[in-house]
């Protein structure tokens, strides 16, 4: 009986994480007001390293274990995080691109974006504050 209750609670927690709204953020000093999902996907899939403003993007990813990462990649790129990892492996092996830097949490991504005008990352919407600017909300 205890195990089934624990499993139910775990399932609810995971479902809540999967339903959390994700936002793409940039530095508040960035000239960008918004981005399309295609523009964001292009950067995070290694197809472009340039922000719409023309600056070279410093893309910041979250760790593979972060629930927000799976939500971000599935909603923005239409791919699972494992598919994205495989695509990046091919790009790195061919020398065509360098993957986004992985940070340990949304708090770390937010801190790094706040410190770099050319940075772009994603976090849970609930973590947004005045230190970053939202350019895309992923539902």
Backbone as a ProteinNet text record, in pm:
[ID]
protein_1_A
[PRIMARY]
XXXXXXXXXXXXXXXXXXXXXXXXXXXXXXXXXXXXXXXXXXXXXXXXXXXXXXXXXXXXXXXXXXXXXXXXXXXXXXXXXXXXXXXXXXXXXXXXXXXXXXXXXXXXXXXXXXXXXXXXXXXXXXXXXXXXXXXXXXX
[TERTIARY]
82.6	0	86.9	194	280.4	348.8	390.7	459.4	366.8	242.4	151.2	124.4	117.3	98.4	220.9	340.3	464.1	472.1	437.5	437.8	338.7	222.4	122.1	172.5	235	289	400.4	487.6	596.2	540.5	440.9	379.8	317.5	251.2	192.4	299.3	409	518.2	579.5	601.7	658.3	562.2	434.6	335.5	333.6	345.5	349.4	470.7	585.8	708.2	694.4	632.8	618	521.6	429.4	331.1	376.3	488.6	538.5	566.6	534	563.4	712	767.1	907.8	918.9	1018.1	1041.7	1186	1204.8	1339	1374.9	1495.3	1536	1665.4	1677.3	1799.1	1828.9	1943.2	1982.9	1888.5	1852.1	1761.5	1816	1949.1	2009.3	2004.8	1962.9	1953.2	1849.1	1877.6	1785.4	1663.4	1670	1559.8	1440	1322.8	1199.4	1130.9	1149.8	1088.2	1163.8	1140.2	1197.4	1090.1	1101.9	1010.2	1066.7	982.2	1034	1139	1120.7	1218.9	1355	1356.7	1483.1	1554.7	1479.4	1536.8	1586.3	1505.5	1543.6	1671.3	1683.6	1802.2	1929.3	1922.5	2038.6	2066.5	1962.8	1982.9	2005.4	1985	2014.5	2142.8	2212.9	2341	2333.2	2216	2200.8	2243.5	2245.1	2286.4	2352.4	2448.3	2506.9	2489.2	2392.2	2368.7	2228.4	2220.9	2091.2	2029.4	1897.7	1835.5	1893.3	1953	2014.4	2146.6	2197.5	2324.7	2442.4	2422.7	2530	2548.8	2670.4	2697.4	2634.9	2552.3	2478.2	2566.2	2545.5	2603.2	2485.8	2462	2348.1	2379.8	2283.9	2299.4	2190.1	2232.8	2142.6	2131.4	2038.1	2026.4	2073.8	2102.3	2152.2	2048.4	2097	2009.3	1901.8	1928.6	1832.3	1722.8	1735.5	1637.8	1509.3	1396.1	1266.1	1238.6	1283.5	1260.3	1328.1	1437.8	1509.5	1423.5	1362.4	1277.3	1158.4	1096.3	983.4	1028.7	1140.7	1193.2	1216.3	1293.1	1327.9	1206.3	1115.7	1000.1	906.9	889.8	796.8	858.4	987.3	1049.2	1104.8	1165.9	1229.5	1150.3	1054	979	1058.8	1170.1	1256.1	1270	1295.6	1324.6	1469.3	1499.2	1635	1739.3	1706.7	1801	1831.2	1730.4	1751.3	1840.7	1821.5	1903.3	2048.4	2067.2	2202	2271.9	2200	2257.4	2295.5	2209	2238.9	2363.5	2374.4	2492	2619	2607.5	2723.8	2777.6	2687.7	2729.7	2795.8	2737.4	2793.4	2931.3	2945.8	3074.4	3179.3	3142	3235.8	3284	3194.6	3230.8	3303.9	3307.5	3374.6	3293.2	3164.8	3081	3025.2	3019.6	2959.6	3001.5	2979.6	3003.3	2868.8	2834.7	2703	2689.1	2564.8	2542.3	2606.3	2651.4	2709.1	2597.2	2618.5	2519.1	2542.2	2434.7	2439.1	2347.1	2369.7	2305.7	2161.1	2112.4	1976	1926.6	1797.9	1741	1802.4	1833.1	1895.8	2031.9	2108.5	2240.1	2225.9	2128.8	2105.5	2066.9	1976.8	1931.5	2048.3	2131.4	2248.3	2344.2	2369.7	2461.6	2405.4	2275.6	2212	2215.5	2191.1	2193.4	2331.7	2435.1	2573.3	2631.4	2559.2	2612.9	2507	2531.5	2432.8	2401.6	2490.1	2468.3	2420.4	2389	2346.4	2198	2164.2	2025.4	2010.6	1901.5	1877.7	1729.5	1696	1555.4	1544	1432.2	1405.2	1254.2	1213.8	1072	1021.4	900.7	842.7	837.9	815.3	805.4	936.7	1049	1179.8	1217.8	1135	1167	1162.4	1261.1	1260.6	1319.8	1344.3	1390.5	1534.6	1605.5	1743.5	1753.2	1640.2	1636.5	1513.1	1516.3	1402.1	1350.7	1219.6	1156.3	1133.7	1182.9	1163.3	1072.8	1042.5	951.3	895.2	762.8	698.2	652.8	692.1	661.1	548.7	436	320.7	314
-119.7	0	126	127.7	245	271.7	163.9	181.1	241.8	200.1	253.8	402.2	438.6	579.9	661.4	607.9	674.8	689.6	584.4	590.7	693.8	701.8	800.3	942.3	965.2	1098.8	1133.5	1037.3	1059.2	1090.2	1015.4	1038	1176.9	1218.9	1353.4	1461	1441.6	1539.2	1548.9	1435	1435.5	1498.6	1469.9	1529.9	1681.5	1726.8	1870.7	1935.3	1868.8	1922.6	1928.5	1825.4	1820.8	1927.7	1969.6	2069.4	2212.7	2227.3	2359.9	2440.2	2566.9	2652.8	2682.6	2677.3	2703.8	2833.3	2914.5	3039	3043.5	3107.5	3131.9	3272.6	3285.2	3412.9	3464.8	3596.7	3665.6	3773.2	3835.5	3944.2	4062.6	4135.1	4249.7	4359.2	4364.4	4465.5	4424.9	4303.7	4257.1	4339	4364.9	4441.1	4359.1	4228.4	4142.1	4154.3	4165.9	4170.2	4034.7	3958.6	3826.1	3740.9	3611.4	3516.5	3414.1	3354.5	3248.3	3114.7	3013.6	2880.9	2832.5	2862.8	2821	2886.1	3014.6	3083.4	3020.3	2991.3	2930.2	2789.2	2711	2574	2573.7	2667.9	2676.6	2692.1	2771.3	2792.2	2667.5	2610.2	2496.7	2363.9	2361.9	2241.9	2256.5	2369.6	2388.6	2430.7	2472.6	2516.6	2662.2	2736.5	2876.5	2907.6	2998	3043.1	3193.8	3245.8	3389.6	3422.2	3519	3568.4	3655.5	3674.6	3762.8	3904.7	3945.1	4078.1	4084.9	3967.3	3962.1	3922.5	3920.2	3882.6	3730.9	3688.2	3545.7	3497.1	3395	3345.5	3261.9	3280.9	3193.9	3113.9	2994.1	2912.7	2836.6	2837.2	2771.3	2666.8	2544.8	2430.9	2391.3	2302	2245	2099.7	2043.2	1906.5	1808.4	1693.4	1590.7	1546	1553	1506.6	1610	1730.7	1836.1	1814.8	1811.7	1793.1	1905.6	2027	2141.7	2122.6	2049.6	2024.7	1943.6	1837.8	1754	1834	1914.3	1996.9	2096.1	2163.2	2261.7	2198.4	2091.4	2032.1	1973.5	1910.3	1851.7	1959.7	2068.1	2172.9	2267.8	2299.4	2396.8	2331.1	2213.8	2151.1	2033.7	1983	1866.2	1737.3	1744.4	1627.9	1598.1	1472.7	1435.9	1473	1493.1	1532.8	1432.2	1303.9	1202.5	1221.2	1259.2	1285	1406.9	1506.8	1627.7	1593.9	1512.8	1472.2	1398.9	1310.9	1236.7	1331.9	1429.2	1526.3	1607	1647.8	1723.5	1638.4	1510.8	1421.7	1421	1415.8	1417.8	1551.1	1661.2	1793.7	1812.1	1768.9	1781.8	1694.7	1570.8	1478.8	1535.3	1600.2	1655.8	1789.3	1845.6	1973.2	2093.4	2073.3	2180.7	2274.8	2229.9	2314.8	2268.1	2356	2326.4	2331.7	2230.2	2228.4	2338	2370.4	2468.7	2420.9	2514.4	2482.4	2436.4	2324.4	2272.5	2332.1	2382	2433.6	2348.7	2352.1	2256.9	2285.9	2407.9	2440.8	2566.5	2590.5	2713.2	2836.1	2825.3	2937.5	2970	2865.5	2887.1	2946	2897.7	2952	3099.5	3129.6	3268.7	3359.1	3313.4	3391.2	3416.8	3313.5	3327.6	3418.7	3409.4	3497.5	3642.3	3662.7	3797.9	3860.8	3777	3826.4	3841.4	3795.6	3796.9	3845.7	3959.1	4019.8	3933.2	3841.7	3756.3	3615.1	3592.9	3460	3437.9	3311.1	3269.3	3135.8	3119.8	2996	2976.6	2874	2847.8	2806.1	2845.8	2815.6	2799.7	2756.2	2753.2	2896.8	2920	3054.9	3108	3019.2	3060.5	3116.7	3091.3	3138.7	3275.3	3332.1	3459.9	3573.7	3662.6	3786.6	3897.2	4012.4	4129.1	4114.5	4010.6	3995.1	3939.3	3895.4	3839.5	3890.8	3871.4	3911.5	3788.7	3769.1	3656.7	3695.2	3609.3	3634.3	3530.3	3422.5	3320.8	3241.9	3224.6	3140.2	3013.3	2900.4	2769.8	2707.9	2686.7	2627.1	2478.3
0	0	0	79.2	86.8	-47	-115.9	-244.8	-348.6	-351.6	-451.8	-426.1	-299.8	-266.7	-308.1	-281.3	-320.2	-472	-543	-690.3	-741.3	-680.1	-720.6	-699.8	-586.8	-556.6	-654.8	-682.3	-778.1	-916.1	-959.1	-1090.5	-1098.4	-992.8	-991.7	-997.9	-925.7	-926.8	-1065.8	-1129.8	-1264.9	-1364.6	-1351.7	-1441.5	-1423.8	-1299.1	-1273.5	-1336.8	-1328.3	-1388.8	-1540	-1598.1	-1743.3	-1792.7	-1707.3	-1746.7	-1716.5	-1647.7	-1612.9	-1738.9	-1733.9	-1847.7	-1851.2	-1969.7	-1991.2	-2069.5	-2035.2	-2107.7	-2155.6	-2269.1	-2321.1	-2277.4	-2222.2	-2164.1	-2226.3	-2223.7	-2264.5	-2160.1	-2175.2	-2087.1	-2107.9	-2002.1	-2016.6	-2109.1	-2126.4	-2213.6	-2360.8	-2388.9	-2526.7	-2602.6	-2728.9	-2813	-2853.6	-2837.7	-2880.4	-2788.1	-2849.8	-2772.9	-2773	-2882	-2890.8	-2991.7	-2983.6	-3078.7	-3112.9	-3230.2	-3269.2	-3222.1	-3210.3	-3176.1	-3276.6	-3403.7	-3505.2	-3483.1	-3446.5	-3419.9	-3300.6	-3196.7	-3076.4	-3108.2	-3177.6	-3213.8	-3296.3	-3387	-3472.2	-3388.8	-3285.4	-3197.2	-3114	-3054.4	-2964.9	-3037.6	-3169.2	-3248	-3329.3	-3311.1	-3376.8	-3522	-3566.6	-3705.7	-3723.1	-3613.6	-3614.6	-3480.9	-3483.7	-3357.4	-3342.6	-3417.7	-3418.1	-3368.3	-3279.8	-3233.4	-3342.7	-3341.2	-3440.3	-3440.4	-3329.6	-3320.3	-3396.3	-3439.7	-3511.6	-3424.3	-3293.5	-3201	-3201.6	-3171.1	-3157.2	-3027.1	-3037.9	-2922.3	-2830.2	-2701.5	-2600.8	-2544.7	-2602.2	-2562.6	-2434.4	-2343.6	-2214.6	-2197.6	-2175.4	-2163.9	-2017.4	-1988.6	-1854.9	-1859.9	-1745.1	-1739.7	-1793.4	-1836.6	-1892.7	-1794.9	-1667.1	-1567.1	-1536.5	-1587.6	-1558.2	-1637.9	-1568.7	-1635	-1734	-1702.5	-1788.5	-1924.9	-1926.6	-2052.5	-2149	-2100.7	-2186.4	-2239.5	-2153	-2195.4	-2302.6	-2277.6	-2372.5	-2509.8	-2513.7	-2643.4	-2715	-2642.6	-2709.4	-2764.5	-2690.4	-2735.4	-2837.9	-2826.4	-2916.7	-3042.9	-3026.2	-3142.2	-3197.7	-3120.5	-3162.6	-3147.6	-3075.9	-3056.1	-2907.1	-2876.3	-2739.3	-2709.8	-2583	-2544.1	-2593.3	-2595.2	-2643.3	-2792.4	-2870.4	-3012.9	-3032.4	-2949.8	-2956.7	-2922.7	-2819.6	-2780	-2894.7	-2962.1	-3074.8	-3188.6	-3215.9	-3322	-3286.9	-3161.5	-3119	-3127	-3095.6	-3105.5	-3247.7	-3345.7	-3486.5	-3522.1	-3475.1	-3505.3	-3443.4	-3320.1	-3250.6	-3319.3	-3352.5	-3417.8	-3551.1	-3624.3	-3755.8	-3742.7	-3622.1	-3600.8	-3645.8	-3669.2	-3723.2	-3616.7	-3492.3	-3389	-3249.8	-3153.7	-3013.3	-2942.2	-2863.4	-2798.4	-2692.8	-2659.2	-2552.3	-2422.2	-2343.8	-2213.6	-2121	-2052.3	-1958.4	-1820.2	-1763	-1626.7	-1539.9	-1410.1	-1319.2	-1282	-1307.2	-1264.4	-1336.5	-1323.2	-1378	-1311.9	-1184.1	-1113.4	-1173.4	-1208.2	-1269.9	-1410.2	-1486.7	-1621.8	-1610.9	-1520.1	-1502.4	-1463.5	-1374.1	-1329.6	-1446.3	-1527.6	-1640.6	-1748.7	-1774.8	-1874.3	-1825.1	-1698.1	-1641.4	-1650.6	-1656	-1658.7	-1799.5	-1903.1	-2039.8	-2137.5	-2200.6	-2289.5	-2411.9	-2449.2	-2566.1	-2530.6	-2404.4	-2360.6	-2387.1	-2409.2	-2424.9	-2353.8	-2281.6	-2208.6	-2187.8	-2114	-2083.1	-1937.9	-1876.7	-1736.3	-1718.9	-1601.6	-1569.5	-1558.4	-1605.7	-1601.1	-1458	-1362.8	-1222.9	-1168.1	-1236.6	-1190.3	-1246.6	-1334.9	-1398.2	-1296.9	-1308.9	-1232.1	-1318.9	-1261.7	-1338.9	-1391.9	-1352.3	-1396.8	-1539.8	-1595	-1730.2	-1805.5	-1939	-2021.4	-2096.6	-2094.1	-2163.6	-2309.3	-2401.4	-2544.5	-2609.5	-2535.7	-2587.1	-2469.4	-2468.8	-2369.2	-2439.6	-2384.9	-2442.9	-2362.2	-2425.7	-2354.9	-2372.8
[MASK]
+++++++++++++++++++++++++++++++++++++++++++++++++++++++++++++++++++++++++++++++++++++++++++++++++++++++++++++++++++++++++++++++++++++++++++

